[in-house]
């Protein structure tokens, strides 16, 4: 009886060790957190990013096509604050976003969000700055929230409170 118990215990331990080793292996195609492939971002894009955000720590990036233009969507942190930047392949910044606190959201924007999504919980707020002809201008706010019925929604609101787009992709 003790022998069968020891065999059972040894088999269980072996199974646990093998499972642990398999789980520790990265999935096929998974990218190592420390290897973001930053060398694949064009030098002009990186130079523009570093000029705007000199202490940027890139968290994630993607290359996207918008019409005929190639954009690099770069998520980063700088001095503990979250930012995002869309930079064209030629190094011009299309727009950038900075995380802000709910208390810093303009009243008109907060009223519009509260009216459309009553009792929602704000999860993340990004202030969007557009760049056109080298000039920066406040474009609006991207608000990620959880509705009263626990649905996740992302809504873009103009500074005057007009809802421009929600996560359904519906433009206003």
C-alpha positions in Angstrom: 0.0 0.0 0.0 2.8 2.4 0.8 4.5 1.6 -2.5 1.4 2.5 -4.5 1.0 5.7 -2.5 4.7 6.6 -3.2 4.2 5.9 -6.9 1.1 8.1 -6.9 3.0 10.9 -5.2 6.0 10.6 -7.5 3.7 10.6 -10.6 1.9 13.7 -9.3 5.2 15.5 -8.6 6.5 14.6 -12.1 3.2 15.9 -13.7 3.5 19.1 -11.8 7.1 19.7 -12.8 6.4 19.0 -16.5 3.3 21.3 -16.4 5.4 24.0 -14.8 8.1 23.7 -17.5 5.5 23.8 -20.3 3.8 26.9 -18.8 7.1 28.7 -18.4 7.8 28.4 -22.1 6.6 31.3 -24.2 3.8 30.5 -26.6 4.7 30.1 -30.3 5.1 33.6 -31.8 5.0 35.3 -28.4 7.3 38.3 -28.2 9.7 38.6 -25.3 8.7 41.7 -23.2 12.2 43.0 -23.3 12.4 42.6 -27.1 9.9 45.0 -28.6 11.6 45.1 -32.0 12.4 48.8 -31.5 15.0 48.5 -34.3 12.1 48.0 -36.7 10.8 51.6 -36.0 12.3 53.9 -38.7 14.9 56.3 -37.4 12.8 59.4 -38.4 10.0 58.1 -36.3 12.2 57.4 -33.3 13.9 60.9 -33.7 10.5 62.6 -33.6 9.4 60.5 -30.6 12.5 61.3 -28.7 12.3 65.0 -29.5 8.7 65.2 -28.2 9.2 62.7 -25.3 12.9 62.7 -24.4 12.4 60.3 -21.4 10.0 57.9 -23.3 9.9 54.3 -22.3 8.1 52.5 -25.1 5.6 49.9 -23.9 4.2 48.8 -27.2 4.0 49.9 -30.8 2.2 49.0 -34.0 2.5 50.0 -37.6 -0.8 50.9 -39.3 -1.9 52.0 -42.6 -4.3 55.0 -42.7 -5.2 55.7 -46.3 -1.9 56.1 -48.2 0.0 57.0 -45.0 1.9 54.6 -42.8 1.5 55.5 -39.1 3.4 54.2 -36.1 1.1 54.0 -33.0 3.4 54.1 -30.0 2.3 53.6 -26.4 4.8 54.9 -23.9 5.3 56.1 -20.4 7.3 59.2 -19.4 8.0 60.1 -15.8 5.2 57.7 -14.7 2.5 59.1 -17.0 1.0 57.2 -19.9 1.2 58.7 -23.4 0.4 57.5 -26.9 1.8 59.0 -30.2 0.8 58.5 -33.8 3.8 59.3 -36.0 4.0 59.2 -39.7 6.8 57.3 -41.5 8.4 60.5 -42.5 8.7 61.5 -38.8 5.9 64.0 -38.5 3.7 63.7 -35.5 0.0 63.2 -36.4 -1.3 63.4 -32.8 -0.4 62.5 -29.3 -2.4 61.6 -26.2 -1.6 62.1 -22.5 -3.3 60.4 -19.6 -5.1 62.9 -17.3 -7.1 62.5 -14.0 -10.9 62.6 -14.0 -10.8 65.8 -12.0 -9.0 67.5 -14.9 -11.7 66.6 -17.5 -13.6 69.8 -18.6 -17.1 70.1 -17.2 -18.7 70.0 -20.7 -16.9 66.7 -21.5 -17.9 65.2 -18.2 -21.5 66.2 -18.5 -21.7 64.7 -22.0 -20.2 61.4 -20.8 -22.5 61.3 -17.8 -25.5 62.1 -19.9 -24.9 59.3 -22.5 -23.5 56.8 -19.9 -25.2 57.5 -16.6 -23.5 55.9 -13.5 -20.5 54.8 -15.6 -17.1 54.4 -14.0 -14.3 56.2 -15.8 -11.3 53.9 -16.3 -8.9 55.9 -18.4 -8.9 59.4 -19.8 -6.5 60.6 -22.5 -6.3 64.2 -23.7 -5.8 64.2 -27.5 -3.6 66.8 -29.1 -3.6 67.0 -32.9 -0.6 68.3 -34.8 -1.3 70.2 -38.0 1.4 72.1 -40.0 3.7 71.8 -36.9 1.1 73.5 -34.6 -0.5 71.6 -31.7 -4.2 72.0 -30.8 -6.4 70.3 -28.3 -8.6 67.9 -30.3 -10.6 66.2 -27.6 -10.7 63.4 -25.0 -10.7 59.7 -25.3 -12.6 58.2 -22.3 -12.6 54.5 -21.5 -15.4 53.6 -19.1 -17.5 50.8 -17.7 -21.2 51.4 -18.0 -23.7 50.7 -15.2 -24.4 47.3 -16.8 -20.6 46.5 -16.8 -19.9 47.0 -20.6 -16.6 48.5 -21.6 -17.0 51.5 -23.9 -14.5 54.0 -25.4 -15.8 57.4 -26.4 -14.1 60.3 -28.0 -15.5 63.7 -27.0 -14.7 67.2 -28.3 -13.6 69.9 -25.8 -17.1 71.5 -26.1 -18.8 68.2 -25.0 -19.9 66.9 -28.4 -19.5 63.1 -28.6 -17.5 62.4 -31.8 -17.2 58.6 -31.7 -17.9 55.7 -29.4 -16.5 52.2 -29.3 -19.2 50.9 -31.7 -17.3 53.0 -34.3 -20.3 55.1 -34.8 -19.3 58.6 -35.7 -21.5 61.5 -34.6 
